[in-house]
Amino acid sequence: MFVVKKIDHVAVCVRDIDEALAKYKAVLGVDASVRETVASQKTEAVLLPIGDSSLELISPRGNDGLEKFLEKRGPGLHHIAVEVEGIESALALLKSLGVPLIDESPRSGARGHKVAFVHPKATGGVLIELVEPEGEAC
């Protein structure tokens, strides 16, 4: 069994994190709460807290998929991350229902959380990331 808890973050892919951070700070008045390089995903991520959620700026640091995204679409909305409890159960259920997945098992993501991506084909073109914070497994 799994539970969808909330939107964890909305991710925007950018080429230059510092430039984007300055723009979002000027426009929204928010500043970074977390900044990290996620070596396993070859990305740099900055979280800007907004209420119970965050805006995440992501930039490729060797990630071919993000590079292709920027080349094809330019900077913009990349994915919506949904916090779940029971990510393994969620993935097993989605797989059993024939939902296209990018990840069939969770991997380590930003902030040490378990993450897995649902293919955009499953949602009509929106990339969805399932996120389970460390230490919250069922």
C-alpha angles and dihedrals in degrees: 000000000000135000128212104220109176146311103291096190147331112231126216118193114222135172097219115036095191093051092047092046091054091050095049091046091052094045102038103020092233127132134201118281095179131020122178146149110236101208095187090058096034092233141118116224134192122188120210109193116227113174111303091341138051143227108230122205111202129188130182118254095179096326106139094196093057091044090054090046091055093045093049102036108011121224115339151100109343107170148339116234120210120197112228136180110222102025094177090054090047092053093046092051094046091048091049089052091053094248110160110247132190090199122035091186131030123264133193115278139171117323089019091283125148110250138180132174128229112213115253089236087073094060105034096266106327119117109225124199119200111212129191115183115232112272096020100097117132 
